Amino acid sequence: MAEFSHPRCKILVMAKAPVAGQVKTRLQPQLSPQQSAQLHEALLAHCLAMLQRASLAPVQLCYAGEHSCWQQLQQRYQLALDLELVPQGGGDLGQRMAGMAQHALAAGAETVVILGADCPFIAGGYIEQALQRLQQGAEVVFGPAQDGGYVLLAFRQLWPQLFADISWGSERVLAQSCRALSCRYHCLPPLADIDRPEDLPLLAALPALKHWAV
């Protein structure tokens, strides 16, 4: 059985099925649709490997779309991460995240951390900072993305305003989310995610992904 430093926390990793033509489309034509899907899958595997090394908390892989990779990832990481596969369900991104978080809290999690797999620069220490900020009194913690969204969201109770009336996928996501809150929140240092061709050279800094730096 896996041992975690924060066993009462649940980390939710939101992921789409790596289907060519349906993921990382903004990286095209620099990458082909097939290459874009392969990079998408590589980023997800990189995220789970980081969580395995960090041993912070059990993980739910919240997936959208059927794909053989889900079972493969569960077999690889189930013991180390207590990995659970959960379908995201319907609705927009906010509705899906809210549903996943509500399910985790109802199942006994005291803290929820939501990650996307698009940011390979999240490390265990970054998630640890978010958990420390919650312990110090923040009610919501964001890991801002350099493009105006966020790569991490952490909280101890569900704040519905975080998930409604947000322009998902735009550069206004973080600003709209912060304005909607009436509680104490904290923003960690911003990180880059990999969404556009100009982001690809950033992968040169990561040995496991540097061959994608084009």
C-alpha positions in Angstrom: 0.0 0.0 0.0 1.3 3.4 -0.9 2.4 5.8 1.8 1.7 9.5 1.3 2.7 12.7 3.1 -0.8 14.1 2.7 -3.1 11.0 2.8 -6.3 13.1 3.4 -5.7 15.1 0.2 -6.9 13.9 -3.2 -5.1 15.0 -6.4 -7.3 15.1 -9.4 -5.6 15.0 -12.8 -7.9 16.2 -15.6 -7.0 14.5 -18.9 -8.5 14.1 -22.4 -8.0 10.9 -24.5 -4.9 11.3 -26.7 -6.8 11.1 -30.0 -5.2 12.6 -33.1 -7.0 15.7 -34.3 -8.8 16.2 -30.9 -5.9 17.3 -28.6 -3.2 19.9 -28.8 -4.6 21.2 -32.0 -3.0 24.6 -31.5 0.4 22.9 -31.9 -0.4 22.2 -35.6 0.9 22.4 -38.2 4.3 22.5 -36.4 3.4 19.1 -35.1 1.2 16.7 -37.0 -2.1 15.6 -35.4 -0.5 12.2 -34.5 2.5 13.9 -33.0 0.3 16.3 -31.0 -1.6 13.3 -29.6 1.7 11.6 -28.7 3.0 14.7 -26.9 -0.4 15.0 -25.1 0.1 11.4 -23.8 3.7 12.0 -22.9 2.8 15.1 -20.8 0.2 13.0 -18.9 2.8 10.3 -18.3 5.3 12.9 -17.1 2.7 14.3 -14.7 1.9 10.9 -13.2 5.7 10.1 -12.9 6.2 13.4 -11.0 3.4 12.5 -8.6 4.8 9.1 -8.1 8.2 10.6 -7.1 6.6 13.1 -4.8 4.3 10.6 -3.0 2.1 13.5 -1.8 -1.4 12.0 -2.0 -3.6 9.5 -3.7 -4.5 10.4 -7.3 -7.7 10.3 -9.4 -7.2 10.3 -13.1 -10.3 12.1 -14.4 -10.5 11.1 -18.0 -12.6 12.3 -20.9 -13.0 10.0 -23.9 -12.3 6.3 -24.1 -8.7 5.1 -24.9 -6.6 2.1 -24.2 -4.0 4.3 -22.4 -6.2 4.7 -19.3 -6.0 1.1 -18.3 -2.3 1.0 -19.1 -1.7 4.0 -16.9 -3.8 2.5 -14.1 -1.8 -0.7 -14.2 1.5 1.2 -14.1 0.6 3.6 -11.3 -2.1 2.0 -9.2 0.1 0.8 -6.4 2.4 3.8 -6.2 -0.4 6.4 -6.5 -3.5 4.5 -5.3 -4.6 5.6 -8.8 -8.3 5.6 -9.5 -9.9 6.1 -12.9 -13.0 8.2 -12.9 -14.8 9.5 -16.1 -15.3 13.3 -16.1 -18.9 13.2 -17.1 -20.8 15.8 -19.1 -20.9 19.6 -19.1 -18.3 22.3 -19.7 -14.8 22.2 -18.0 -16.1 24.0 -14.9 -19.0 21.6 -14.4 -16.7 18.6 -14.8 -14.1 19.9 -12.4 -16.8 20.8 -9.8 -18.4 17.3 -10.1 -15.0 15.6 -9.7 -14.1 17.8 -6.7 -17.5 17.3 -5.1 -17.2 13.5 -5.5 -13.7 13.6 -3.9 -14.8 15.7 -0.9 -17.9 13.6 -0.4 -15.7 10.5 -0.3 -13.7 11.9 2.6 -10.9 14.0 1.1 -10.1 17.0 3.3 -8.2 18.8 0.5 -8.6 18.7 -3.2 -5.8 19.6 -5.7 -6.8 19.8 -9.4 -4.1 19.6 -12.0 -4.1 19.6 -15.8 -1.4 17.6 -17.5 -0.4 20.5 -19.9 2.2 21.9 -17.5 5.2 19.7 -17.2 6.9 22.2 -14.9 4.8 21.4 -11.9 6.9 19.6 -9.3 6.1 18.1 -6.0 7.4 21.1 -4.2 5.0 23.4 -6.1 2.0 21.3 -4.9 3.5 21.2 -1.4 3.5 25.0 -1.5 -0.2 25.0 -2.3 -1.0 22.7 0.6 1.0 24.9 3.0 -0.8 28.0 1.9 -4.1 26.3 2.7 -2.8 25.3 6.1 -1.8 29.0 6.6 -5.3 30.3 6.0 -5.9 30.6 2.3 -9.2 29.1 1.3 -8.3 28.7 -2.4 -4.8 28.5 -4.0 -4.1 29.0 -7.7 -1.1 27.9 -9.7 -1.3 30.6 -12.5 -0.4 29.8 -16.1 1.6 32.3 -18.0 -1.2 32.5 -20.6 -3.8 33.7 -18.2 -5.3 30.4 -17.0 -4.2 28.2 -14.2 -2.3 24.9 -14.0 -3.3 24.1 -10.3 -6.3 24.7 -8.2 -6.5 23.7 -4.5 -9.1 24.1 -1.8 -10.7 22.4 1.2 -14.4 23.1 0.4 -16.2 23.5 -2.9 -16.6 27.1 -4.1 -19.2 27.0 -6.8 -18.3 30.4 -8.2 -15.0 29.0 -9.3 -16.7 26.9 -11.9 -19.5 29.0 -13.3 -19.5 31.9 -15.8 -15.8 31.4 -16.6 -14.5 31.8 -20.2 -12.7 28.4 -20.3 -9.8 28.3 -22.6 -9.3 32.1 -22.7 -6.6 34.3 -21.2 -9.3 35.6 -18.8 -9.8 32.4 -16.8 -7.6 33.3 -13.8 -8.8 36.9 -13.5 -12.4 35.9 -13.8 -11.9 33.2 -11.1 -10.2 35.5 -8.7 -12.9 38.2 -9.2 -15.7 35.6 -8.5 -14.3 34.7 -5.1 -15.3 36.3 -1.8 -12.7 34.4 0.3 -9.0 34.5 0.9 -7.0 33.1 -2.0 -3.3 32.9 -2.9 -1.5 32.7 -6.2 1.7 30.8 -6.5 4.4 31.8 -9.0 3.2 31.4 -12.6 4.3 28.5 -14.8 4.2 27.8 -18.5 2.0 25.2 -20.0 2.5 23.6 -23.4 -0.3 24.7 -25.7 1.2 26.7 -28.6 4.2 26.2 -31.0 6.2 28.9 -29.2 5.9 26.8 -26.0 7.7 23.8 -27.4 11.3 25.0 -27.0 10.6 25.2 -23.2 10.7 21.4 -23.1 14.4 21.5 -23.7 14.8 22.0 -20.0 13.2 18.7 -19.2 15.3 15.6 -19.9 12.3 13.3 -20.4 10.6 15.6 -22.9 13.5 17.5 -24.5 13.1 15.6 -27.8 9.8 17.5 -28.3 11.6 20.8 -28.2 11.4 21.9 -31.8 
